Amino acid sequence: MIQVKVALDNGDILGLVAKDYFENHRDREIHSPKITEEEARKEVNPNLKIHENHLAIIEDDLGEEVLAYVFLGTLGNDSYKIFINAESGDEERVEKLKQAEIRY
């Protein structure tokens, strides 16, 4: 990920963060998911209102890269990111987000 901070009044670039990009950007062989997005969605709490989803390469608990479906949604007043392994269908992790991170 690269983050760019831009002034809202004149569009000047105020800041740039690219450390993660430089540390993690490399050629890699990415296989197609073994499960579909619909199959992964079934592993998510049905009460979660999903606002968006995408595929991403994440680091699992063992420090290994895995392809995962990422579901961003809300449950009550809380926002969550749910990561479902695109190969096994297992839940990799759940992250509770700050409310301001989802604006729908």
Secondary structure, DSSP 4 states (H G I P E B T S, - for coil): --EEEE-TTT--EEEEE-HHHHHH------PPPSS-HHHHHTTS-TTSEEEEEEEEEEE-TTS-EEEEEEEEEEETTEEEEEEEETTT--EEEEEEEPGGG---
